[in-house]
């Protein structure tokens, strides 16, 4: 076990789901979904 919990991103618009780290989460929150570009809120992320 690495000691760091994964963060799962699920887009509310296109349902794309990927595991991200903190910096990727921040980028997605700022720029939107990497697939469809929809605006994303913090509720689209969950700790694994």
N, C-alpha and C positions, 0 to 999 in steps of 0.2 A: 504494500500500500504506500502511495507517495505522500500521504498526509494532506494533500489538497483535494478538496471536493470539486467535482466537475460541476459545471453550470450548463444546464440544457436550455437552449433557445428554441422556442416554437413560435413561428410567425402566425399571428392571428388571421392574416389574410390568405397566404398561400400554403400554410401548414408545413413549410420547410422546417426541419429540426436538425440542429447540430449542437455538438458539445463545444463550448467556448471557455475561454479564460477571462479574467477580469478586464484586461485591456480590450479584448474583442467585444465583450459586453458593452463597455463604454463606447466603442466605435459604432456598434449597432444602434445603441440608444441615440447617438448623435446623428447618424447618417441614414438609419432605417434598415430594413431587411436587405440582406446582401443579394437576394434572389429577385424580389419584386419591388423593392424600394419603399414599401409602405412604412409609415411612421410606427415606431415600436415603443411600448411603455415597459416599465420594469416588471409588470405582471407577466410578460412573455418569457421570463426566465425563471427556472427553478433549480435548486440545488439537488444534485443526485446523491 
